[in-house]
Amino acid sequence: MSHHDVYARLKELDIELPSAGAPAAAYVMSVQSGNTVYLSGHLAKKDGKVWVGKLGDALTTEDGHRAARAAAIDLFATLHGNIGDLNRVTRVVKVVSLVNSTHDFVEQHLVTNGASDLIADVFGEVGRHARSAFGVAQIPLGACVEIEMVVEVN
């Protein structure tokens, strides 16, 4: 497999990693156990603030897709802060997405593609992951999307 430079790909996509966020409650943003890194749920942000709203109400599937993509970028920043070099990722194992949505909204999977597509684009083949996407009644701080990720590193 040819070497895939994650940082070069981020630059090509015009993505600048923000500084890693701080936890909003009694937890840490990531934990490494052996070669596995577990990233806590990251709330979608827009213009540096929590992206508030409910899918199927004030927000469209397209808005949710952009919010999920934004959450993925924050996950990359946290991961970079934890492991020092995103090129150490040997596999993105699992992504879990919580979508703040109305009871009749059924496009959580399309919202979550905002994160999944970017992860695969940035990490290449090792970015293809298992996934769950859930519609939930509410997310902390009223955020529209929360995403967590599990990765394997060398």
C-alpha positions as CSV (number, residue, x, y, z in Angstrom):
1,M,0.0,0.0,0.0
2,S,1.4,3.4,-0.9
3,H,2.0,5.9,1.9
4,H,-0.9,8.2,2.4
5,D,0.1,11.5,4.1
6,V,-2.9,12.6,6.2
7,Y,-1.6,16.1,6.7
8,A,-1.0,16.6,2.9
9,R,-4.6,15.4,2.3
10,L,-6.0,17.8,4.9
11,K,-4.1,20.6,3.2
12,E,-5.5,19.6,-0.2
13,L,-9.0,19.8,1.3
14,D,-8.2,23.2,2.8
15,I,-8.8,21.9,6.3
16,E,-6.9,23.4,9.2
17,L,-7.1,21.5,12.4
18,P,-8.4,23.6,15.3
19,S,-6.8,23.3,18.8
20,A,-8.2,20.3,20.6
21,G,-11.3,20.9,22.7
22,A,-11.7,20.5,26.4
23,P,-14.3,18.2,28.0
24,A,-17.6,19.7,29.0
25,A,-18.1,17.3,32.0
26,A,-16.4,14.7,34.1
27,Y,-14.5,12.8,31.4
28,V,-11.4,13.1,29.1
29,M,-11.5,13.7,25.4
30,S,-9.6,10.5,24.5
31,V,-8.2,7.4,26.1
32,Q,-5.6,5.1,24.7
33,S,-5.5,1.4,25.7
34,G,-2.8,-0.6,24.0
35,N,-3.0,0.3,20.3
36,T,-6.6,1.5,20.5
37,V,-7.6,5.1,21.0
38,Y,-11.2,5.8,22.1
39,L,-12.4,9.3,21.3
40,S,-15.2,10.8,23.4
41,G,-18.3,12.2,21.6
42,H,-17.6,15.5,20.0
43,L,-20.4,18.0,19.6
44,A,-20.7,19.6,16.2
45,K,-19.5,23.3,16.2
46,K,-20.2,26.2,13.8
47,D,-18.1,29.4,14.1
48,G,-16.5,28.1,17.3
49,K,-19.8,27.5,19.1
50,V,-21.9,24.4,19.6
51,W,-24.1,23.9,16.5
52,V,-27.6,23.9,18.1
53,G,-30.7,22.5,16.4
54,K,-32.8,19.5,15.6
55,L,-32.8,17.6,12.3
56,G,-36.2,17.5,10.8
57,D,-37.1,20.8,12.4
58,A,-34.9,23.9,12.1
59,L,-32.1,21.9,10.3
60,T,-32.0,20.0,7.0
61,T,-30.2,16.8,6.2
62,E,-27.6,19.0,4.3
63,D,-27.1,21.1,7.5
64,G,-26.6,17.9,9.5
65,H,-24.1,16.6,6.9
66,R,-22.0,19.7,7.3
67,A,-22.3,19.5,11.1
68,A,-21.1,15.9,11.1
69,R,-18.2,16.9,8.9
70,A,-17.3,19.6,11.3
71,A,-17.4,17.2,14.2
72,A,-15.0,14.9,12.3
73,I,-12.5,17.7,11.9
74,D,-12.6,18.2,15.7
75,L,-12.1,14.5,16.2
76,F,-9.0,14.7,14.0
77,A,-7.7,17.6,16.2
78,T,-8.3,15.6,19.4
79,L,-6.6,12.5,17.9
80,H,-3.7,14.6,16.7
81,G,-3.3,16.0,20.2
82,N,-3.4,12.5,21.7
83,I,-1.1,10.6,19.4
84,G,1.1,13.4,17.9
85,D,0.9,12.2,14.3
86,L,-2.3,11.3,12.5
87,N,-0.2,9.2,10.1
88,R,0.1,6.7,13.0
89,V,-3.5,5.7,12.4
90,T,-3.5,2.1,11.0
91,R,-7.4,1.8,11.1
92,V,-10.4,3.8,11.9
93,V,-12.4,1.0,13.5
94,K,-15.8,2.5,14.5
95,V,-17.7,5.7,14.3
96,V,-20.9,6.3,16.4
97,S,-23.1,9.2,15.5
98,L,-25.9,10.7,17.6
99,V,-28.3,12.9,15.6
100,N,-30.6,15.2,17.5
101,S,-33.7,14.7,15.4
102,T,-37.5,14.8,15.4
103,H,-39.3,11.5,15.8
104,D,-40.2,11.3,12.1
105,F,-36.7,12.2,10.8
106,V,-35.1,9.1,9.2
107,E,-32.0,10.4,7.4
108,Q,-29.5,10.0,10.3
109,H,-27.3,7.8,8.1
110,L,-27.1,10.6,5.5
111,V,-26.2,13.1,8.2
112,T,-23.5,10.8,9.4
113,N,-22.1,10.4,5.9
114,G,-20.7,14.0,6.5
115,A,-18.2,12.5,8.9
116,S,-17.8,9.1,7.3
117,D,-17.0,10.5,3.8
118,L,-14.4,12.9,5.2
119,I,-12.8,10.2,7.4
120,A,-12.4,7.9,4.4
121,D,-11.2,10.8,2.2
122,V,-8.6,11.9,4.7
123,F,-7.3,8.5,5.9
124,G,-7.8,6.6,2.6
125,E,-8.4,2.8,2.8
126,V,-7.6,2.7,6.6
127,G,-10.4,5.3,7.1
128,R,-13.2,2.8,6.0
129,H,-14.9,2.0,9.2
130,A,-17.8,0.2,10.9
131,R,-20.6,2.6,12.0
132,S,-23.8,3.2,13.9
133,A,-26.0,6.3,13.5
134,F,-28.8,7.0,15.9
135,G,-31.6,9.5,16.1
136,V,-31.9,10.8,19.7
137,A,-34.3,13.1,21.5
138,Q,-31.6,15.5,22.6
139,I,-27.8,15.9,22.9
140,P,-25.9,17.9,25.5
141,L,-26.1,21.7,25.1
142,G,-28.7,21.3,22.3
143,A,-26.1,20.2,19.8
144,C,-27.4,18.8,16.5
145,V,-24.8,16.1,16.1
146,E,-22.4,14.2,18.4
147,I,-19.8,11.8,17.0
148,E,-17.4,9.5,18.7
149,M,-14.6,7.4,17.0
150,V,-12.4,4.4,17.8
151,V,-9.0,4.1,16.0
152,E,-6.1,1.8,16.0
153,V,-2.6,3.2,15.9
154,N,1.0,1.9,15.6
